Amino acid sequence: MSKKIKLAKHSGFCYGVKRAVETVKKLKAQNPNKNVFILGELIHNSHVIKELESLGIKTISELPQKGDGICVIRSHGASPEIFEQITNAGFEVVDLTCPDVKKVQKKAIQLVQEGYFLIIVGKAEHPEVIAIKASAERFGSNIFVASDVSQLKTIEQKIKDHKKVGVVVQTTQRITTLNPIVEYLTSISKELMVANTICNSTTLRQNEAKELAEESDLMIVVGSRKSANTTHLAEILKGISNTIHIEDDKELKTYEDIILDANNISITAGASTPETIIENVINKLKGG
Ligand code: SF4
């Protein structure tokens, strides 16, 4: 019996990532003699970073003290301090923060300005969360980042002492991470305002992948292990179906036996996975 292989409709680049990659390439093409660089990886995918480098677009982890050229802010966003440092160092800033991430930053600022104790649901070390927190910190200091209920329990009294508690969420989080946090906060706070800022692209991708997992005997998640939304996808699916997470087609070899046993395989991919990588995986599965 030949294998059934299905690709999720919502897989690969989301609109925020597509916009960032296309804009940065256009920027370099329009400014061939200018230094164009990105502060931090534009997206968590080494293939894309290498492609950009081949076009003369460098990825740097630290900002030089002085220089000229164009410094690009990636879709995760950056803190207001970083924006200032870039301008002060003499660079032009091109801000490619995803509009959905901007919305979270604005909501976080609004909640702090309105006197809410702000809880950011997400990973404290993730660049998007760092930028959301730093943006809100300009307007107040009652801000806490948590990725589960146990972290919130360490500041339970502080939460109880505040009349109003506001919540925003890292755009690529799982709804199953948010739900128990909201339940806990409801039980201990007097007034709770929850802005579910998980982005539409993430929600559609996760929901579709869950449906596919119900009807497949193997799910393959394609994308970088450094990518939050890709690893979240794999975590969600592991609870529903047999799931493997690979970065590219070369890794399929490791799972040869599992793949051989599966007749109904579905593929999904994170928001930072380029189409060519997904195509290569499909071709190899089809024996190409
Ligand atoms: S995952 Fe969502 S928030 Fe992040 S870049 Fe894509 S659309 Fe924007």
Residues whose N, C-alpha, C, O or C-beta is under 5 A from the ligand:
A	BS01	SF4	C14 Y15 G16 V17 S75 C98 D100 V101 T171 C199 S201 T202 A271
